[in-house]
Amino acid sequence: MKEKKLFNKNVNQLSPLRKEQLFNFQKRLNISFNNLELLDLAFHHRSFANEHGNFLLNNERLEFLGDSVLGMVVATYLYGAMGDHPEGDLAKIKSVVVSEATLSDIAVEIGIDKCLSLGKGEENSGGRQKKAILADAVEAVFGAYYLDSGFQKVEKLILTLLVPEIEKVWENRHHKDFKTMLQEMYQKKYKQCPKYNLVNKTGPDHDMVFWVTVEINGKTYGPEKGKSKKEAEQAVAKQVIEELEKIEDWGKYK
């Protein structure tokens, strides 16, 4: 849906179509906002606010609040559910489940990508698929729901969305930071860091594909591709780990 169809000339006045979209979003999550405009604000990227001449009409303050609420809820849950595990285990699980990768996946699952309000430039550059924008919007929704309906309701929503992710981490079925994993494994074995190289960029500016190789102990792996340099680095690191895990004695360096 295009922004013009969702908003009236006064951006503070929700159009009937936008209201329907927000009601459907709430229905999907089984939640209900008292202040629908607060939920709407949670989807406002700064590019949209800047385009409409009001820098405060963005979701960054709600994101700031939601980040803290999310951290508190997840930490409290882990503290109670994993009473026989040390702080280090709790911290590792928390870092994964509140990460950009996890939250952006949740955002797509619950339809946040369809609800985002973006400026024209951000829209044309693929903003609805950018992990950082999606993850920030999830936190903004948490912040908005906390302000609107209180801690108990937002806690229930967060746990509904995040407990399955916590279980994935515990069962080793989650998104892994392959680049960090490779660095830790490589440093233990060779006392050096992997060297990543951007070898190619293809496609138009708004839809580029990055190709990256990584050099380990004189051997080059890749290239692997991604929609960003960071994503391509993760892809080639994953390739290396999968290959090295086939080596019988590599496990001792994990």
Residue pairs with C-beta under 8 A, 6 or more apart in sequence:
1 17
1 21
1 114
3 48
3 117
3 118
3 120
3 123
5 15
5 17
6 15
6 17
6 18
6 21
6 117
7 13
7 14
7 15
7 18
7 117
8 14
8 15
11 52
11 54
11 57
12 37
12 57
14 22
14 36
14 37
14 40
18 40
19 36
21 114
21 115
22 33
22 36
22 39
22 40
22 115
23 36
24 111
25 39
25 110
25 111
25 112
25 115
26 32
26 33
26 39
28 110
28 111
29 110
29 157
29 160
31 145
31 149
31 153
31 157
32 149
33 39
33 144
33 145
33 148
33 149
34 148
34 149
35 148
38 144
38 147
38 148
39 141
39 144
39 145
39 148
40 117
41 57
41 58
41 59
41 62
41 140
41 144
42 59
42 62
42 137
42 140
42 141
42 143
42 144
43 59
43 112
43 115
43 116
43 117
43 137
43 140
43 141
44 57
44 58
44 59
44 117
45 58
45 59
45 116
45 117
45 118
45 119
45 122
45 127
45 133
45 137
46 55
46 58
46 60
47 118
47 119
47 121
47 122
47 127
48 57
48 58
48 117
48 118
48 119
48 122
49 55
49 56
49 57
49 58
50 58
50 119
51 119
51 120
59 136
59 137
59 140
60 136
60 140
61 143
62 139
62 140
62 141
62 143
62 144
62 147
63 136
63 137
63 139
63 140
63 143
64 143
65 142
65 143
65 146
65 147
66 138
66 139
66 140
66 141
66 142
66 143
66 144
66 146
67 139
67 143
69 142
69 143
69 146
69 151
69 154
69 158
70 98
70 139
70 142
70 158
70 162
71 94
71 98
73 154
73 155
73 158
73 159
73 162
74 94
74 97
74 98
74 158
74 162
74 166
75 90
75 94
77 159
77 162
77 163
77 166
78 90
78 93
78 94
78 166
79 90
81 166
82 89
82 90
82 93
92 169
93 166
93 169
93 170
96 102
96 165
96 169
96 174
96 175
97 162
97 165
97 166
97 169
97 174
98 162
99 135
99 175
100 131
100 132
100 135
101 131
101 175
102 165
102 174
102 175
103 134
103 135
103 138
103 139
104 131
104 132
104 134
104 135
104 138
105 175
106 138
106 161
106 162
106 165
107 113
107 134
107 135
107 137
107 138
108 134
110 161
112 134
112 137
112 138
112 141
113 128
113 129
113 134
114 128
115 137
116 127
116 128
116 133
116 134
116 137
118 127
118 128
118 133
122 133
124 206
125 205
125 206
126 206
126 207
126 227
127 133
128 134
129 227
142 154
142 157
142 158
145 153
145 154
145 157
146 154
165 174
168 174
176 238
177 234
178 234
178 235
178 237
178 238
178 241
179 233
179 234
179 237
181 237
181 241
182 194
182 214
182 216
182 237
182 240
182 241
183 193
183 194
184 254
185 241
185 244
185 250
185 253
185 254
186 192
186 193
186 194
186 216
187 193
188 253
189 250
189 253
190 216
190 217
192 217
194 214
194 215
194 216
194 237
194 240
195 214
195 215
195 216
196 212
196 213
196 214
196 233
196 236
197 212
197 213
197 214
197 215
198 210
198 211
198 212
198 229
198 232
199 211
199 212
199 213
199 222
199 223
200 210
200 211
200 223
201 208
201 209
201 210
201 211
202 208
202 209
202 211
203 209
208 227
209 225
209 226
209 227
210 225
210 226
210 227
210 228
210 229
210 231
210 232
211 222
211 223
211 224
211 225
211 232
212 222
212 223
212 224
212 225
212 226
212 229
212 232
212 233
212 235
212 236
213 220
213 221
213 222
213 223
213 224
213 236
214 220
214 221
214 222
214 233
214 236
214 237
214 240
215 221
216 240
221 236
221 239
221 240
221 243
222 236
222 239
223 232
223 236
224 232
224 235
224 236
224 238
224 239
225 232
225 235
226 232
226 233
226 234
226 235
244 250
245 251
